[in-house]
Amino acid sequence: MVKAHSFDGEIDKARAALEDAIKGMDAANAGLGGNAKGNGRVDAINFPVEEALVRETIELLDRWRNLALSLVKQLDSLTATADLQHRRLFDETAGIDTSGLFGRRIGQSQAKPASIAADLEAALAASASLDAQFRTARPALVRSFRDCEAHLVRVIERRQHIDFEIEDVQRQADVLIPRIFDRRSSISSARDAGSRSELEAEYSRLTAERDDLHERERALQPGRAARQRLIDIYEELANVLNTQIAAVNAMAGKLAIDIEQRIALLRAVISEAAPPLPATERPAAVSALIAAFEANVLAGHDLAARKARADDIFTRRLEPHLLAAPAAVVEPSEETEPET
């Protein structure tokens, strides 16, 4: 019996990580939603707890993305190996001259069609499970991002309202300053006790009004600072959610093309095998992928070009460090001769 590669362990880890990440997103949004209410008490907000919740949610999202990313790459590597092994069934030199140790190692042995087909079936089973995770993750991420954004808008609007109140109080206090100075200078130049007493009373009233305005400003500042802190905490989560949506789109796009590649390769291996491979019972999810491929008249069309585009988007979004750095331009000088 042919033993195929198993991705069950990695798939289960990714599924558990996704479930935890979704719970974290829901908890973080519930916390922000409660704090965004107009009548919410900002003095009751436990900021260390809020920060820890957001940080944990971001870590869970990163963990799931890294597990999913690793699976996409592992499946792609297995498919490349299966493709090379398939070509070696007809050309024993295929892969021997490819650069690096990988190609030379593959070229040292020839796999059987049954083994190639089994690995492709296992890759398709893992692909179906991973595709289901992407279909779960994307709407959850989009919903969480929109909820987070809506809550943030309410917090920002409330902070802006407080900003306007503070500015209004400050303007009122600024208007009093010249009047206070005028009354203070007039007291010393008053000609009689009655006028001086009246000016002193006016001066006292104005300074008391100014002090009340300053006190109102001081009372507004903690609410403003608390809401700004909430904004800073949850804007980071919103940015991460937006980035995760783009990452899922790139991974799902690559996986969809890679699934087509695996099915096309599996069909080639099965149709060309001599003697014919025995029929095997497939998981329902794999059968569904193959049925969808066969029902799509464009499946497999221009596959190499579409895969190259999907791989490029995938690399730019998730592995930008792997992109080739532009070569440095060296200006000719006395120490450096131009190439001829």
Summary of the structure (lengths in Angstrom):
residues: 340
radius of gyration: 33.8
end to end distance: 60.5
largest distance: 124.2
contacts: 960
relative contact order: 0.12
helix: 79%
strand: 0%
